Amino acid sequence: MELLNTQCLGKSLRLEASLAGWQQLFWDNTPVSVIQASADNQGVKTHEFELTSHNEQGETETIHIKFESNVQWQPFAFSYHIWVNGQPLSQGQRDIKDIEQQTPVTPPSVPTKFSLVGLMSLGFKLLKSAKVIKVVLAGASVAAYSWLFSFQFALALIACLVFHEYGHIRAMKHFGMKTKGIYLIPFMGGLALSDEKINTRWQDVVISIMGPTFGLLMSVISLIAYELTDNPFFAGLAAFNALLNLFNLLPILPLDGGHILKSISFSMNTTMGLIACIVGALFGVYISYTLGLALLGFLLLIGSIEIGVEWRSRHQSHLIPLDRYGQIFSTIWYLLTVGALVAIIWYFASSGDELLGLPLKILQS
């Protein structure tokens, strides 16, 4: 990940690093110093390199540059000092907000020769960027869901998907990310796209959970509308929208729940943290089977195993981990959202209406 990009002697000085302790320093986009990964993955690291220049008399001069960084991963903190020929040049520090808002340097692209494949690829990229593709996909989604169910239900389902994806869009904009909008994919749901990549686990959690959170808000609004009007349409919308968002919170990738739980568990840099995550997941499996939520429990078990496997390679990630506060807050946010969605499904299932009880039956199947 990029920790710093500043100016030194009129050129860019950039520091790339990983949680495994690896660091590489670039001056004018050229590697000048590297520190290999080690168990000592944080604290003070020193880079030194020399540059040559010519003065007005044509004589060659050697410039010695010393760069000292001090990085702490949890909670994240970074500071640096730069010396030129033993004299202080500049110093500064960065926090998690700076990392979230930065746009990492993109290496210059290499020109490619003309080819039919390249031309087709360019055409596809242009097609994706056109607004017409969104309209085409939305129309295809309405047609597909109308064929499966009814036109009215298709419109309601599309509204649920759009509201869910809008939650992701709002979170992306909160972090200053440029968005490409919402794409509806027939039989697969929707996608909220951005050209920019995230830099921290906290961004991954917030962007992932805001979709189900907006979905929960829509179910609550529909529940209130049902209580005020006694219109069964709002009851069905609240129940099935809750089921849709609960499914997205299942802890398997690439669902939202998989991203959330992976970010939490990968931020735990101790064995006890991983054990606590696994124990909590197994407890969730036990509760799911006790209540008869077989599908939820089975997928929870699969997701927990996947998280455990990927945890072993967490130090190779470019994402800054959550601190202890972020881990606890994210877990509580996730559990409260899941609990509220289950409560809405249970509420309508207890009404005795066979159709409104269908979401609970799906979970129990």
C-alpha positions as CSV (number, residue, x, y, z in Angstrom):
1,M,0.0,0.0,0.0
2,E,1.1,3.6,-0.5
3,L,2.0,5.3,2.8
4,L,3.4,8.5,1.4
5,N,3.9,10.5,-1.7
6,T,5.7,13.8,-1.2
7,Q,8.2,16.1,-2.9
8,C,12.0,15.8,-2.5
9,L,14.4,18.0,-4.5
10,G,11.7,18.7,-7.0
11,K,10.8,15.1,-7.6
12,S,8.2,12.7,-6.2
13,L,9.3,10.6,-3.2
14,R,6.9,7.7,-2.6
15,L,6.9,5.0,0.0
16,E,5.1,1.6,-0.5
17,A,4.7,-0.8,2.4
18,S,2.9,-4.0,3.5
19,L,1.8,-5.3,6.9
20,A,4.5,-7.9,6.7
21,G,7.2,-5.2,7.2
22,W,8.2,-4.9,3.6
23,Q,9.0,-1.3,2.4
24,Q,10.2,0.1,-0.9
25,L,11.1,3.8,-1.5
26,F,10.7,5.4,-5.0
27,W,12.3,8.7,-6.1
28,D,11.0,10.0,-9.4
29,N,9.1,6.7,-9.8
30,T,12.5,4.8,-9.6
31,P,13.2,2.3,-6.8
32,V,16.0,3.5,-4.6
33,S,15.8,1.5,-1.4
34,V,14.0,-1.6,-0.1
35,I,13.5,-3.2,3.3
36,Q,12.5,-6.9,3.2
37,A,9.6,-8.3,5.2
38,S,10.3,-9.5,8.7
39,A,8.7,-10.2,12.1
40,D,9.5,-6.6,13.0
41,N,6.7,-5.2,10.8
42,Q,6.4,-1.8,12.4
43,G,8.3,0.9,14.2
44,V,11.2,3.0,12.8
45,K,12.6,2.1,9.4
46,T,15.5,3.9,7.7
47,H,16.2,4.2,4.0
48,E,19.3,5.8,2.6
49,F,20.3,6.4,-1.0
50,E,22.6,8.8,-3.1
51,L,21.9,11.0,-6.1
52,T,24.4,12.6,-8.4
53,S,24.1,16.1,-10.0
54,H,26.2,18.6,-11.8
55,N,26.7,22.1,-10.5
56,E,27.2,25.3,-12.5
57,Q,30.9,24.6,-13.0
58,G,30.1,21.2,-14.4
59,E,31.5,19.3,-11.4
60,T,29.7,16.2,-10.2
61,E,28.2,16.3,-6.8
62,T,26.9,13.5,-4.6
63,I,23.7,14.1,-2.6
64,H,23.0,11.8,0.3
65,I,19.4,11.4,1.3
66,K,18.2,9.7,4.4
67,F,14.5,8.8,4.9
68,E,13.2,7.7,8.2
69,S,9.6,6.3,8.7
70,N,7.7,5.3,11.8
71,V,4.6,3.2,11.1
72,Q,2.1,1.7,13.6
73,W,-0.6,-0.5,12.1
74,Q,-3.2,-0.8,14.9
75,P,-4.3,1.9,15.5
76,F,-2.7,3.3,12.3
77,A,-0.2,6.1,12.7
78,F,2.6,7.2,10.3
79,S,5.3,9.8,10.6
80,Y,8.5,10.5,8.6
81,H,11.7,12.7,8.4
82,I,13.8,13.5,5.4
83,W,17.5,14.6,5.6
84,V,19.6,15.8,2.7
85,N,23.4,15.7,3.3
86,G,22.7,15.6,7.0
87,Q,20.5,18.6,7.1
88,P,16.7,18.3,7.9
89,L,14.6,18.8,4.8
90,S,11.0,18.0,5.8
91,Q,8.9,16.0,8.1
92,G,5.2,15.1,8.6
93,Q,2.7,12.6,9.6
94,R,-0.5,10.9,8.3
95,D,-3.5,9.2,9.9
96,I,-6.2,6.8,8.7
97,K,-8.2,9.6,7.2
98,D,-5.3,10.6,4.9
99,I,-5.0,7.0,3.7
100,E,-8.7,6.7,3.0
101,Q,-8.8,9.8,0.9
102,Q,-5.6,9.2,-1.1
103,T,-5.5,8.1,-4.8
104,P,-2.5,5.7,-5.2
105,V,0.0,6.3,-8.0
106,T,-0.9,4.3,-11.1
107,P,2.1,3.0,-13.1
108,P,2.2,4.4,-16.7
109,S,0.5,2.1,-19.2
110,V,2.6,0.5,-21.9
111,P,1.4,1.2,-25.4
112,T,0.0,-1.9,-27.2
113,K,-0.1,-2.7,-30.8
114,F,-3.4,-2.6,-32.7
115,S,-5.3,-5.8,-32.6
116,L,-8.8,-7.0,-33.1
117,V,-9.0,-8.2,-29.4
118,G,-7.8,-4.8,-28.2
119,L,-10.4,-3.1,-30.3
120,M,-13.1,-5.3,-29.0
121,S,-11.9,-4.7,-25.4
122,L,-12.0,-0.9,-26.0
123,G,-15.5,-1.1,-27.4
124,F,-16.7,-3.1,-24.4
125,K,-15.2,-0.5,-22.1
126,L,-17.0,2.3,-24.0
127,L,-20.2,0.3,-23.8
128,K,-19.9,-0.1,-20.1
129,S,-19.4,3.6,-19.6
130,A,-22.5,4.5,-21.6
131,K,-25.6,5.3,-19.7
132,V,-27.7,3.3,-22.2
133,I,-26.3,0.0,-20.8
134,K,-27.9,0.8,-17.4
135,V,-31.3,1.3,-19.1
136,V,-30.9,-2.0,-21.1
137,L,-29.9,-4.0,-18.0
138,A,-32.7,-2.5,-15.9
139,G,-35.3,-3.3,-18.6
140,A,-33.9,-6.9,-18.9
141,S,-34.2,-7.2,-15.1
142,V,-37.8,-6.1,-15.1
143,A,-38.6,-8.4,-17.9
144,A,-36.9,-11.4,-16.2
145,Y,-38.5,-10.9,-12.8
146,S,-41.9,-10.2,-14.5
147,W,-41.6,-13.6,-16.3
148,L,-40.8,-15.4,-13.0
149,F,-43.3,-13.6,-10.8
150,S,-45.5,-10.6,-11.9
151,F,-44.9,-7.1,-13.2
152,Q,-45.9,-5.5,-9.9
153,F,-43.6,-7.8,-7.9
154,A,-40.8,-7.2,-10.4
155,L,-41.0,-3.4,-9.9
156,A,-41.0,-3.9,-6.1
157,L,-38.0,-6.1,-6.3
158,I,-36.1,-3.6,-8.5
159,A,-36.9,-0.9,-6.0
160,C,-35.4,-3.0,-3.2
161,L,-32.3,-3.7,-5.2
162,V,-31.8,-0.1,-6.2
163,F,-32.3,1.1,-2.6
164,H,-29.8,-1.5,-1.3
165,E,-27.1,-0.5,-3.9
166,Y,-27.7,3.2,-3.2
167,G,-26.5,2.5,0.3
168,H,-23.2,1.3,-1.2
169,I,-23.0,4.4,-3.4
170,R,-23.6,6.7,-0.5
171,A,-20.8,5.0,1.5
172,M,-18.4,5.3,-1.5
173,K,-19.1,9.0,-1.8
174,H,-18.6,9.5,1.9
175,F,-15.0,8.3,1.4
176,G,-14.5,10.6,-1.6
177,M,-14.6,7.8,-4.2
178,K,-15.9,8.4,-7.7
179,T,-18.8,6.1,-8.5
180,K,-20.0,4.7,-11.9
181,G,-23.6,4.2,-10.7
182,I,-25.8,1.2,-10.2
183,Y,-26.1,-1.7,-12.6
184,L,-29.0,-4.2,-12.4
185,I,-28.1,-7.7,-13.5
186,P,-31.0,-10.1,-14.4
187,F,-31.3,-13.0,-11.9
188,M,-28.2,-11.8,-10.0
189,G,-29.3,-8.6,-8.3
190,G,-27.3,-5.4,-8.6
191,L,-23.9,-3.9,-8.5
192,A,-22.6,-0.5,-7.3
193,L,-19.4,0.2,-9.1
194,S,-16.4,2.5,-8.6
195,D,-13.2,3.0,-10.5
196,E,-11.3,3.6,-7.3
197,K,-9.9,1.0,-4.8
198,I,-10.3,1.1,-1.1
199,N,-7.3,1.5,1.2
200,T,-8.5,0.4,4.6
201,R,-10.6,-2.4,6.2
202,W,-12.9,0.3,7.6
203,Q,-13.8,1.4,4.1
204,D,-14.6,-2.2,3.2
205,V,-16.8,-2.6,6.2
206,V,-18.7,0.6,5.8
207,I,-19.2,0.3,2.0
208,S,-20.4,-3.4,2.4
209,I,-22.7,-2.9,5.4
210,M,-24.4,0.3,4.1
211,G,-26.3,-1.7,1.5
212,P,-28.1,-3.9,4.0
213,T,-28.5,-1.0,6.4
214,F,-30.4,1.0,3.7
215,G,-32.3,-2.2,3.0
216,L,-33.2,-2.5,6.6
217,L,-34.4,1.1,6.5
218,M,-36.7,0.3,3.6
219,S,-38.2,-2.6,5.4
220,V,-38.8,-0.5,8.5
221,I,-40.5,2.2,6.4
222,S,-42.6,-0.5,4.7
223,L,-43.5,-2.0,8.0
224,I,-44.7,1.4,9.3
225,A,-46.7,2.0,6.1
226,Y,-48.3,-1.4,6.5
227,E,-49.3,-0.6,10.1
228,L,-50.8,2.7,9.0
229,T,-52.6,1.5,5.9
230,D,-53.1,-2.3,6.5
231,N,-52.1,-2.7,2.8
232,P,-50.7,-6.2,2.3
233,F,-48.4,-4.9,-0.4
234,F,-46.3,-3.1,2.2
235,A,-46.2,-6.2,4.4
236,G,-44.9,-8.3,1.5
237,L,-42.4,-5.6,0.5
238,A,-41.0,-5.4,4.1
239,A,-40.7,-9.2,4.6
240,F,-39.1,-10.1,1.2
241,N,-36.8,-7.1,1.3
242,A,-35.6,-8.2,4.7
243,L,-34.9,-11.7,3.3
244,L,-33.0,-10.2,0.4
245,N,-30.8,-8.1,2.6
246,L,-30.3,-10.9,5.2
247,F,-29.1,-13.1,2.4
248,N,-26.5,-10.4,1.5
249,L,-25.2,-10.5,5.0
250,L,-24.3,-14.2,4.9
251,P,-20.6,-14.5,5.7
252,I,-19.5,-15.8,2.3
253,L,-17.7,-14.0,-0.4
254,P,-18.5,-12.0,-2.5
255,L,-21.6,-11.2,-0.5
256,D,-21.6,-8.1,1.8
257,G,-21.4,-10.3,4.9
258,G,-18.3,-12.0,3.6
259,H,-16.5,-8.7,3.2
260,I,-17.6,-7.5,6.6
261,L,-16.5,-10.6,8.6
262,K,-13.3,-11.0,6.6
263,S,-12.3,-7.4,7.4
264,I,-13.0,-7.9,11.1
265,S,-11.2,-11.2,11.4
266,F,-8.2,-10.2,9.2
267,S,-7.7,-7.2,11.4
268,M,-7.2,-9.5,14.4
269,N,-3.4,-10.0,14.5
270,T,-3.4,-12.5,17.4
271,T,-4.3,-16.2,17.5
272,M,-6.8,-15.5,20.3
273,G,-8.6,-13.0,18.0
274,L,-9.0,-15.7,15.3
275,I,-10.2,-18.2,17.9
276,A,-12.8,-15.8,19.2
277,C,-14.0,-15.2,15.7
278,I,-14.4,-18.9,15.0
279,V,-16.1,-19.6,18.4
280,G,-18.5,-16.8,17.7
281,A,-19.3,-18.2,14.2
282,L,-19.8,-21.7,15.7
283,F,-22.2,-20.3,18.3
284,G,-24.1,-18.7,15.4
285,V,-24.3,-22.1,13.7
286,Y,-25.7,-23.6,16.9
287,I,-28.3,-20.9,17.3
288,S,-29.3,-21.2,13.6
289,Y,-29.9,-25.0,13.9
290,T,-31.6,-24.6,17.2
291,L,-34.1,-22.2,15.7
292,G,-34.4,-24.3,12.5
293,L,-32.6,-21.8,10.3
294,A,-30.7,-24.6,8.4
295,L,-29.6,-22.7,5.4
296,L,-28.3,-19.7,7.4
297,G,-26.3,-22.0,9.7
298,F,-24.8,-24.1,6.8
299,L,-23.6,-21.0,4.9
300,L,-22.3,-19.5,8.1
301,L,-20.2,-22.5,8.7
302,I,-18.8,-22.4,5.1
303,G,-18.0,-18.7,5.4
304,S,-16.2,-19.2,8.8
305,I,-13.9,-21.8,7.2
306,E,-13.1,-19.5,4.3
307,I,-12.3,-16.7,6.7
308,G,-10.0,-18.9,8.7
309,V,-8.1,-20.0,5.6
310,E,-7.6,-16.5,4.2
311,W,-6.6,-15.1,7.6
312,R,-3.3,-16.9,7.3
313,S,-2.3,-14.6,4.4
314,R,-3.7,-11.4,6.0
315,H,-0.2,-9.8,6.1
316,Q,0.0,-9.7,2.3
317,S,-3.1,-7.4,2.2
318,H,-2.7,-3.8,1.1
319,L,-5.6,-2.7,3.4
320,I,-4.9,-1.1,6.7
321,P,-6.6,-3.2,9.4
322,L,-9.3,-2.1,11.8
323,D,-8.2,-1.1,15.3
324,R,-9.8,-2.7,18.4
325,Y,-12.6,-0.1,18.5
326,G,-13.3,-0.6,14.8
327,Q,-13.5,-4.4,15.2
328,I,-16.0,-4.1,18.1
329,F,-18.1,-1.4,16.4
330,S,-18.2,-3.3,13.1
331,T,-19.2,-6.5,14.9
332,I,-22.0,-4.8,16.8
333,W,-23.3,-3.0,13.7
334,Y,-23.3,-6.3,11.8
335,L,-25.1,-8.3,14.5
336,L,-27.7,-5.5,15.1
337,T,-28.5,-5.4,11.4
338,V,-28.9,-9.1,11.1
339,G,-31.0,-9.3,14.3
340,A,-33.3,-6.5,13.1
341,L,-33.8,-8.2,9.7
342,V,-34.6,-11.5,11.3
343,A,-37.0,-9.8,13.7
344,I,-39.0,-8.3,10.7
345,I,-39.2,-11.7,9.0
346,W,-40.3,-13.4,12.2
347,Y,-42.9,-10.7,12.9
348,F,-44.7,-11.2,9.6
349,A,-44.3,-15.0,9.8
350,S,-46.2,-14.9,13.1
351,S,-49.2,-13.1,11.5
352,G,-50.4,-16.5,10.2
353,D,-50.4,-15.3,6.5
354,E,-49.0,-18.1,4.4
355,L,-47.4,-15.8,1.9
356,L,-45.8,-13.5,4.5
357,G,-44.4,-16.6,6.3
358,L,-42.6,-17.7,3.1
359,P,-39.3,-15.8,3.9
360,L,-39.0,-17.7,7.2
361,K,-39.8,-21.0,5.5
362,I,-37.0,-20.3,3.0
363,L,-34.6,-19.8,5.9
364,Q,-35.8,-23.0,7.5
365,S,-35.7,-25.1,4.3
